[in-house]
Amino acid sequence: MTDFIQQTEFSEIIKTRRSVRVFDQKEKFNHQTVQECLELATLAPNSSNLQLWEFYRVPETSSLKTPLAELCMKQSAARTARELVVIVARRDNWKKRAKSNYENVKKAYKGKSGKKEKQVLSYYGKLIPRLYSKFPLWSLGKRLIAWSVGLKRPMVREVSETDVRISVHKSVALAAMTFMYALKSRGYDTCPLEGFDSKRVKKLLELPDSAEISMIIACGKGLPEGIYGERFRVPSEEVIFEK
């Protein structure tokens, strides 16, 4: 019975989550809830557990809130949001994240040395550096290696610099979705924004050039007029297939 209730509640969270573009300015908003939901977001699945993400909170009390909303093309969701959360991809942090994973594995397997430990340590100590390293022509080199190996056995083909960048943003997006569902479970609404001047936002937040903004999420208690019409989705048979 408990499992059924939990499943029903989660289904309702998914079904009732909408991208809300106008937020209530009068109702009390608990900013601590945003922090708690972001901490849940850090538990999201991500490629190789590198956790190449950062989250920047800009609450309504911040002096950066109004200029940030302006840089979001003055969208109503940004202007009326009680808090804006900037979701940032940090591919450039791969070395220290790989090192953290490497050290964690050594600690976890301390006194239990074996094949599994060697495999995982090799993954973070050798494979990750080969995949994430940047130097002239290496992106082409990785593709040639994948092609040649792929002639003999199954091989990951998405190894170019662009592919790695996409992989990082995939992981960041999983965390962002986790955050939005978590906020919805607390009774709050969100709107993920892609319309913003990324160059100026990075300057406003004093982010390094290597950082990439994946999206900006507007948060608050949505108003009915903030939902622009009934939800539309194409029929499931057009996108779900069984082979």
Phi and psi in degrees as GROMACS dihedral restraints (atoms count N, CA, C in turn):
[ dihedral_restraints ]
;  ai    aj    ak    al  type     phi  dphi    fc
    3     4     5     6     1   -61.9    20    10
    4     5     6     7     1   -42.7    20    10
    6     7     8     9     1   -60.5    20    10
    7     8     9    10     1   -40.0    20    10
    9    10    11    12     1   -63.7    20    10
   10    11    12    13     1   -43.1    20    10
   12    13    14    15     1   -62.7    20    10
   13    14    15    16     1   -44.2    20    10
   15    16    17    18     1   -63.7    20    10
   16    17    18    19     1   -42.1    20    10
   18    19    20    21     1   -63.6    20    10
   19    20    21    22     1   -41.8    20    10
   21    22    23    24     1   -63.8    20    10
   22    23    24    25     1   -43.2    20    10
   24    25    26    27     1   -62.7    20    10
   25    26    27    28     1   -43.3    20    10
   27    28    29    30     1   -66.3    20    10
   28    29    30    31     1   -39.5    20    10
   30    31    32    33     1   -61.4    20    10
   31    32    33    34     1   -39.2    20    10
   33    34    35    36     1   -67.0    20    10
   34    35    36    37     1   -36.9    20    10
   36    37    38    39     1   -61.1    20    10
   37    38    39    40     1   -44.8    20    10
   39    40    41    42     1   -66.1    20    10
   40    41    42    43     1   -43.9    20    10
   42    43    44    45     1   -70.8    20    10
   43    44    45    46     1   -31.4    20    10
   45    46    47    48     1   -94.1    20    10
   46    47    48    49     1   -10.6    20    10
   48    49    50    51     1   -68.8    20    10
   49    50    51    52     1   125.8    20    10
   51    52    53    54     1  -134.2    20    10
   52    53    54    55     1   156.9    20    10
   54    55    56    57     1   -79.7    20    10
   55    56    57    58     1   108.1    20    10
   57    58    59    60     1   -98.4    20    10
   58    59    60    61     1   131.3    20    10
   60    61    62    63     1  -109.4    20    10
   61    62    63    64     1     0.8    20    10
   63    64    65    66     1  -140.0    20    10
   64    65    66    67     1   125.0    20    10
   66    67    68    69     1  -112.3    20    10
   67    68    69    70     1   149.7    20    10
   69    70    71    72     1   -67.7    20    10
   70    71    72    73     1   127.6    20    10
   72    73    74    75     1   -93.3    20    10
   73    74    75    76     1   -11.9    20    10
   75    76    77    78     1  -102.2    20    10
   76    77    78    79     1   -36.4    20    10
   78    79    80    81     1   -67.7    20    10
   79    80    81    82     1   143.3    20    10
   81    82    83    84     1   -60.4    20    10
   82    83    84    85     1   137.0    20    10
   84    85    86    87     1  -124.2    20    10
   85    86    87    88     1   127.4    20    10
   87    88    89    90     1   -91.6    20    10
   88    89    90    91     1   102.1    20    10
   90    91    92    93     1   -68.8    20    10
   91    92    93    94     1   -24.5    20    10
   93    94    95    96     1   -63.8    20    10
   94    95    96    97     1   -28.8    20    10
   96    97    98    99     1   -62.5    20    10
   97    98    99   100     1   -36.1    20    10
   99   100   101   102     1   -61.5    20    10
  100   101   102   103     1   -44.7    20    10
  102   103   104   105     1   -60.4    20    10
  103   104   105   106     1   -45.5    20    10
  105   106   107   108     1   -63.1    20    10
  106   107   108   109     1   -40.3    20    10
  108   109   110   111     1   -71.9    20    10
  109   110   111   112     1   -30.9    20    10
  111   112   113   114     1   -69.3    20    10
  112   113   114   115     1   -34.9    20    10
  114   115   116   117     1   -65.3    20    10
  115   116   117   118     1   -35.1    20    10
  117   118   119   120     1   -67.3    20    10
  118   119   120   121     1   -36.3    20    10
  120   121   122   123     1   -62.1    20    10
  121   122   123   124     1   -30.1    20    10
  123   124   125   126     1   -69.9    20    10
  124   125   126   127     1    -8.1    20    10
  126   127   128   129     1   -90.4    20    10
  127   128   129   130     1     0.7    20    10
  129   130   131   132     1   -64.3    20    10
  130   131   132   133     1   149.9    20    10
  132   133   134   135     1   -64.2    20    10
  133   134   135   136     1   147.9    20    10
  135   136   137   138     1  -156.6    20    10
  136   137   138   139     1   155.6    20    10
  138   139   140   141     1   -60.9    20    10
  139   140   141   142     1   122.2    20    10
  141   142   143   144     1    57.8    20    10
  142   143   144   145     1    17.7    20    10
  144   145   146   147     1    55.0    20    10
  145   146   147   148     1    31.0    20    10
  147   148   149   150     1   -79.1    20    10
  148   149   150   151     1   -20.1    20    10
  150   151   152   153     1    51.5    20    10
  151   152   153   154     1    53.1    20    10
  153   154   155   156     1   -85.9    20    10
  154   155   156   157     1    59.6    20    10
  156   157   158   159     1  -135.6    20    10
  157   158   159   160     1   158.3    20    10
  159   160   161   162     1  -144.3    20    10
  160   161   162   163     1   149.3    20    10
  162   163   164   165     1  -127.5    20    10
  163   164   165   166     1   124.2    20    10
  165   166   167   168     1  -112.9    20    10
  166   167   168   169     1   115.9    20    10
  168   169   170   171     1   -88.1    20    10
  169   170   171   172     1   132.1    20    10
  171   172   173   174     1  -129.4    20    10
  172   173   174   175     1    87.9    20    10
  174   175   176   177     1   -72.9    20    10
  175   176   177   178     1   168.1    20    10
  177   178   179   180     1   -61.7    20    10
  178   179   180   181     1   -22.3    20    10
  180   181   182   183     1   -82.4    20    10
  181   182   183   184     1   -10.1    20    10
  183   184   185   186     1   -75.7    20    10
  184   185   186   187     1   143.8    20    10
  186   187   188   189     1   -68.7    20    10
  187   188   189   190     1   -13.0    20    10
  189   190   191   192     1   -90.5    20    10
  190   191   192   193     1   -10.9    20    10
  192   193   194   195     1   -60.6    20    10
  193   194   195   196     1   -51.0    20    10
  195   196   197   198     1   -64.7    20    10
  196   197   198   199     1   -49.0    20    10
  198   199   200   201     1   -63.1    20    10
  199   200   201   202     1   -33.1    20    10
  201   202   203   204     1   -66.5    20    10
  202   203   204   205     1   -42.5    20    10
  204   205   206   207     1   -61.1    20    10
  205   206   207   208     1   -37.1    20    10
  207   208   209   210     1   -62.7    20    10
  208   209   210   211     1   -38.8    20    10
  210   211   212   213     1   -75.4    20    10
  211   212   213   214     1   -10.9    20    10
  213   214   215   216     1   -90.3    20    10
  214   215   216   217     1    31.6    20    10
  216   217   218   219     1    59.8    20    10
  217   218   219   220     1    27.7    20    10
  219   220   221   222     1    57.7    20    10
  220   221   222   223     1    28.5    20    10
  222   223   224   225     1   -61.9    20    10
  223   224   225   226     1   143.2    20    10
  225   226   227   228     1   -60.5    20    10
  226   227   228   229     1   -34.6    20    10
  228   229   230   231     1   -62.0    20    10
  229   230   231   232     1   -38.9    20    10
  231   232   233   234     1   -74.5    20    10
  232   233   234   235     1   -40.9    20    10
  234   235   236   237     1   -67.9    20    10
  235   236   237   238     1   -37.2    20    10
  237   238   239   240     1   -96.2    20    10
  238   239   240   241     1    -5.3    20    10
  240   241   242   243     1   -61.4    20    10
  241   242   243   244     1   141.8    20    10
  243   244   245   246     1   -80.1    20    10
  244   245   246   247     1   -21.3    20    10
  246   247   248   249     1  -157.3    20    10
  247   248   249   250     1   142.8    20    10
  249   250   251   252     1  -112.6    20    10
  250   251   252   253     1   135.6    20    10
  252   253   254   255     1  -118.5    20    10
  253   254   255   256     1   119.0    20    10
  255   256   257   258     1   -92.8    20    10
  256   257   258   259     1   118.8    20    10
  258   259   260   261     1   -95.4    20    10
  259   260   261   262     1   118.6    20    10
  261   262   263   264     1  -118.9    20    10
  262   263   264   265     1   134.1    20    10
  264   265   266   267     1   -92.9    20    10
  265   266   267   268     1   128.8    20    10
  267   268   269   270     1  -122.3    20    10
  268   269   270   271     1    69.4    20    10
  270   271   272   273     1   -56.2    20    10
  271   272   273   274     1   -31.1    20    10
  273   274   275   276     1   -68.4    20    10
  274   275   276   277     1   -11.0    20    10
  276   277   278   279     1   -90.2    20    10
  277   278   279   280     1    10.6    20    10
  279   280   281   282     1   -60.5    20    10
  280   281   282   283     1   -35.1    20    10
  282   283   284   285     1   -63.4    20    10
  283   284   285   286     1   -50.6    20    10
  285   286   287   288     1   -71.1    20    10
  286   287   288   289     1   -30.3    20    10
  288   289   290   291     1   -69.9    20    10
  289   290   291   292     1   -40.6    20    10
  291   292   293   294     1   -64.1    20    10
  292   293   294   295     1   -39.6    20    10
  294   295   296   297     1   -63.3    20    10
  295   296   297   298     1   -41.7    20    10
  297   298   299   300     1   -61.5    20    10
  298   299   300   301     1   -42.9    20    10
  300   301   302   303     1   -65.7    20    10
  301   302   303   304     1   -41.1    20    10
  303   304   305   306     1   -59.5    20    10
  304   305   306   307     1   -48.2    20    10
  306   307   308   309     1   -66.2    20    10
  307   308   309   310     1   -36.0    20    10
  309   310   311   312     1   -65.6    20    10
  310   311   312   313     1   -39.0    20    10
  312   313   314   315     1   -66.0    20    10
  313   314   315   316     1   -43.1    20    10
  315   316   317   318     1   -60.1    20    10
  316   317   318   319     1   -40.2    20    10
  318   319   320   321     1   -67.9    20    10
  319   320   321   322     1   -42.8    20    10
  321   322   323   324     1   -65.8    20    10
  322   323   324   325     1   -33.3    20    10
  324   325   326   327     1   -99.1    20    10
  325   326   327   328     1    10.6    20    10
  327   328   329   330     1   -55.3    20    10
  328   329   330   331     1   123.1    20    10
  330   331   332   333     1    81.5    20    10
  331   332   333   334     1     3.2    20    10
  333   334   335   336     1  -128.8    20    10
  334   335   336   337     1    36.4    20    10
  336   337   338   339     1   -53.3    20    10
  337   338   339   340     1   134.9    20    10
  339   340   341   342     1  -168.5    20    10
  340   341   342   343     1  -172.3    20    10
  342   343   344   345     1   -62.0    20    10
  343   344   345   346     1   -42.5    20    10
  345   346   347   348     1   -62.7    20    10
  346   347   348   349     1   -43.3    20    10
  348   349   350   351     1   -60.6    20    10
  349   350   351   352     1   -45.8    20    10
  351   352   353   354     1   -62.0    20    10
  352   353   354   355     1   -38.9    20    10
  354   355   356   357     1   -64.6    20    10
  355   356   357   358     1   -46.3    20    10
  357   358   359   360     1   -68.4    20    10
  358   359   360   361     1   -41.9    20    10
  360   361   362   363     1   -64.5    20    10
  361   362   363   364     1   -37.1    20    10
  363   364   365   366     1   -66.3    20    10
  364   365   366   367     1   -35.4    20    10
  366   367   368   369     1   -61.6    20    10
  367   368   369   370     1   -49.9    20    10
  369   370   371   372     1   -80.3    20    10
  370   371   372   373     1   -25.9    20    10
  372   373   374   375     1   -88.8    20    10
  373   374   375   376     1   -24.5    20    10
  375   376   377   378     1  -124.4    20    10
  376   377   378   379     1   -51.9    20    10
  378   379   380   381     1   -68.1    20    10
  379   380   381   382     1   -48.0    20    10
  381   382   383   384     1   -58.5    20    10
  382   383   384   385     1   -46.5    20    10
  384   385   386   387     1   -59.0    20    10
  385   386   387   388     1   -37.6    20    10
  387   388   389   390     1   -66.6    20    10
  388   389   390   391     1   -35.5    20    10
  390   391   392   393     1   -77.8    20    10
  391   392   393   394     1   -39.7    20    10
  393   394   395   396     1   -96.0    20    10
  394   395   396   397     1   -14.3    20    10
  396   397   398   399     1   -62.3    20    10
  397   398   399   400     1   150.3    20    10
  399   400   401   402     1  -125.8    20    10
  400   401   402   403     1   121.9    20    10
  402   403   404   405     1  -161.3    20    10
  403   404   405   406     1   161.8    20    10
  405   406   407   408     1   -49.4    20    10
  406   407   408   409     1   131.0    20    10
  408   409   410   411     1    68.9    20    10
  409   410   411   412     1     1.3    20    10
  411   412   413   414     1   -67.5    20    10
  412   413   414   415     1   -33.6    20    10
  414   415   416   417     1   -60.8    20    10
  415   416   417   418     1   -43.9    20    10
  417   418   419   420     1   -65.0    20    10
  418   419   420   421     1   -41.0    20    10
  420   421   422   423     1   -60.4    20    10
  421   422   423   424     1   -41.9    20    10
  423   424   425   426     1   -63.2    20    10
  424   425   426   427     1   -39.6    20    10
  426   427   428   429     1   -66.5    20    10
  427   428   429   430     1   -38.2    20    10
  429   430   431   432     1   -66.4    20    10
  430   431   432   433     1   -40.2    20    10
  432   433   434   435     1   -63.4    20    10
  433   434   435   436     1   -45.3    20    10
  435   436   437   438     1   -61.6    20    10
  436   437   438   439     1   -39.4    20    10
  438   439   440   441     1   -65.2    20    10
  439   440   441   442     1   -45.8    20    10
  441   442   443   444     1   -67.9    20    10
  442   443   444   445     1   -42.8    20    10
  444   445   446   447     1   -65.4    20    10
  445   446   447   448     1   -37.1    20    10
  447   448   449   450     1   -65.8    20    10
  448   449   450   451     1   -15.4    20    10
  450   451   452   453     1   -70.6    20    10
  451   452   453   454     1   -23.3    20    10
  453   454   455   456     1  -107.7    20    10
  454   455   456   457     1   -30.0    20    10
  456   457   458   459     1  -156.2    20    10
  457   458   459   460     1   167.3    20    10
  459   460   461   462     1   -57.4    20    10
  460   461   462   463     1   137.5    20    10
  462   463   464   465     1  -148.0    20    10
  463   464   465   466     1   140.3    20    10
  465   466   467   468     1   -64.5    20    10
  466   467   468   469     1   126.6    20    10
  468   469   470   471     1   -97.0    20    10
  469   470   471   472     1   -23.4    20    10
  471   472   473   474     1   -85.2    20    10
  472   473   474   475     1    81.0    20    10
  474   475   476   477     1  -124.9    20    10
  475   476   477   478     1    -1.9    20    10
  477   478   479   480     1   -69.5    20    10
  478   479   480   481     1   170.0    20    10
  480   481   482   483     1   -59.5    20    10
  481   482   483   484     1   -40.9    20    10
  483   484   485   486     1   -63.5    20    10
  484   485   486   487     1   -40.9    20    10
  486   487   488   489     1   -62.7    20    10
  487   488   489   490     1   -41.9    20    10
  489   490   491   492     1   -63.8    20    10
  490   491   492   493     1   -42.7    20    10
  492   493   494   495     1   -60.9    20    10
  493   494   495   496     1   -43.3    20    10
  495   496   497   498     1   -62.5    20    10
  496   497   498   499     1   -41.4    20    10
  498   499   500   501     1   -59.8    20    10
  499   500   501   502     1   -42.0    20    10
  501   502   503   504     1   -62.4    20    10
  502   503   504   505     1   -44.4    20    10
  504   505   506   507     1   -67.3    20    10
  505   506   507   508     1   -31.0    20    10
  507   508   509   510     1   -60.3    20    10
  508   509   510   511     1   -47.4    20    10
  510   511   512   513     1   -62.7    20    10
  511   512   513   514     1   -42.5    20    10
  513   514   515   516     1   -61.4    20    10
  514   515   516   517     1   -40.1    20    10
  516   517   518   519     1   -64.7    20    10
  517   518   519   520     1   -35.6    20    10
  519   520   521   522     1   -63.2    20    10
  520   521   522   523     1   -40.8    20    10
  522   523   524   525     1   -66.0    20    10
  523   524   525   526     1   -40.6    20    10
  525   526   527   528     1   -62.6    20    10
  526   527   528   529     1   -41.6    20    10
  528   529   530   531     1   -67.8    20    10
  529   530   531   532     1   -39.7    20    10
  531   532   533   534     1   -58.8    20    10
  532   533   534   535     1   -43.1    20    10
  534   535   536   537     1   -61.1    20    10
  535   536   537   538     1   -44.5    20    10
  537   538   539   540     1   -66.4    20    10
  538   539   540   541     1   -39.2    20    10
  540   541   542   543     1   -67.4    20    10
  541   542   543   544     1   -39.1    20    10
  543   544   545   546     1   -61.9    20    10
  544   545   546   547     1   -44.3    20    10
  546   547   548   549     1   -63.9    20    10
  547   548   549   550     1   -39.1    20    10
  549   550   551   552     1   -63.2    20    10
  550   551   552   553     1   -36.2    20    10
  552   553   554   555     1   -66.8    20    10
  553   554   555   556     1   -18.7    20    10
  555   556   557   558     1   -97.2    20    10
  556   557   558   559     1     4.6    20    10
  558   559   560   561     1    93.6    20    10
  559   560   561   562     1     9.7    20    10
  561   562   563   564     1  -110.1    20    10
  562   563   564   565     1   161.6    20    10
  564   565   566   567     1  -115.5    20    10
  565   566   567   568     1   163.9    20    10
  567   568   569   570     1  -142.8    20    10
  568   569   570   571     1   167.2    20    10
  570   571   572   573     1  -149.3    20    10
  571   572   573   574     1   111.6    20    10
  573   574   575   576     1   -75.9    20    10
  574   575   576   577     1   129.7    20    10
  576   577   578   579     1  -113.3    20    10
  577   578   579   580     1   135.4    20    10
  579   580   581   582     1  -114.7    20    10
  580   581   582   583     1   -10.5    20    10
  582   583   584   585     1   -87.6    20    10
  583   584   585   586     1    92.1    20    10
  585   586   587   588     1  -157.3    20    10
  586   587   588   589     1   159.3    20    10
  588   589   590   591     1   -86.3    20    10
  589   590   591   592     1    94.3    20    10
  591   592   593   594     1   -60.6    20    10
  592   593   594   595     1   -37.3    20    10
  594   595   596   597     1   -63.7    20    10
  595   596   597   598     1   -45.8    20    10
  597   598   599   600     1   -73.1    20    10
  598   599   600   601     1   -32.9    20    10
  600   601   602   603     1   -65.3    20    10
  601   602   603   604     1   -42.4    20    10
  603   604   605   606     1   -61.4    20    10
  604   605   606   607     1   -39.0    20    10
  606   607   608   609     1   -67.1    20    10
  607   608   609   610     1   -42.1    20    10
  609   610   611   612     1   -60.7    20    10
  610   611   612   613     1   -41.7    20    10
  612   613   614   615     1   -90.1    20    10
  613   614   615   616     1     0.1    20    10
  615   616   617   618     1    58.7    20    10
  616   617   618   619     1    46.3    20    10
  618   619   620   621     1   -90.0    20    10
  619   620   621   622     1   150.0    20    10
  621   622   623   624     1   -69.9    20    10
  622   623   624   625     1   159.3    20    10
  624   625   626   627     1   -59.2    20    10
  625   626   627   628     1   -30.6    20    10
  627   628   629   630     1   -72.5    20    10
  628   629   630   631     1   -17.7    20    10
  630   631   632   633     1   -73.8    20    10
  631   632   633   634     1   145.9    20    10
  633   634   635   636     1  -128.0    20    10
  634   635   636   637     1   126.7    20    10
  636   637   638   639     1   -81.4    20    10
  637   638   639   640     1   119.7    20    10
  639   640   641   642     1   -80.9    20    10
  640   641   642   643     1   -45.3    20    10
  642   643   644   645     1  -167.5    20    10
  643   644   645   646     1   166.6    20    10
  645   646   647   648     1  -122.1    20    10
  646   647   648   649     1   129.0    20    10
  648   649   650   651     1  -108.4    20    10
  649   650   651   652     1   121.3    20    10
  651   652   653   654     1   -85.1    20    10
  652   653   654   655     1   135.3    20    10
  654   655   656   657     1  -126.8    20    10
  655   656   657   658     1   148.3    20    10
  657   658   659   660     1   163.2    20    10
  658   659   660   661     1  -171.2    20    10
  660   661   662   663     1   -95.5    20    10
  661   662   663   664     1   113.4    20    10
  663   664   665   666     1   -69.7    20    10
  664   665   666   667     1   147.6    20    10
  666   667   668   669     1   -99.2    20    10
  667   668   669   670     1   152.7    20    10
  669   670   671   672     1   -52.9    20    10
  670   671   672   673     1   -39.2    20    10
  672   673   674   675     1   -71.2    20    10
  673   674   675   676     1    -7.1    20    10
  675   676   677   678     1   -81.7    20    10
  676   677   678   679     1    -8.2    20    10
  678   679   680   681     1  -103.0    20    10
  679   680   681   682     1   114.4    20    10
  681   682   683   684     1   -88.2    20    10
  682   683   684   685     1    78.1    20    10
  684   685   686   687     1    90.5    20    10
  685   686   687   688     1   174.2    20    10
  687   688   689   690     1   -69.3    20    10
  688   689   690   691     1   149.2    20    10
  690   691   692   693     1   -66.1    20    10
  691   692   693   694     1   136.1    20    10
  693   694   695   696     1  -121.6    20    10
  694   695   696   697     1   130.4    20    10
  696   697   698   699     1  -136.4    20    10
  697   698   699   700     1   144.1    20    10
  699   700   701   702     1   -67.8    20    10
  700   701   702   703     1   156.8    20    10
  702   703   704   705     1   -56.2    20    10
  703   704   705   706     1   142.2    20    10
  705   706   707   708     1   -56.9    20    10
  706   707   708   709     1   -35.2    20    10
  708   709   710   711     1   -66.0    20    10
  709   710   711   712     1   -13.4    20    10
  711   712   713   714     1   -84.9    20    10
  712   713   714   715     1   -14.8    20    10
  714   715   716   717     1  -130.7    20    10
  715   716   717   718     1   -12.2    20    10
  717   718   719   720     1  -113.4    20    10
  718   719   720   721     1   123.0    20    10
  720   721   722   723     1  -131.0    20    10
  721   722   723   724     1   151.9    20    10
  723   724   725   726     1  -123.3    20    10
  724   725   726   727     1   131.2    20    10
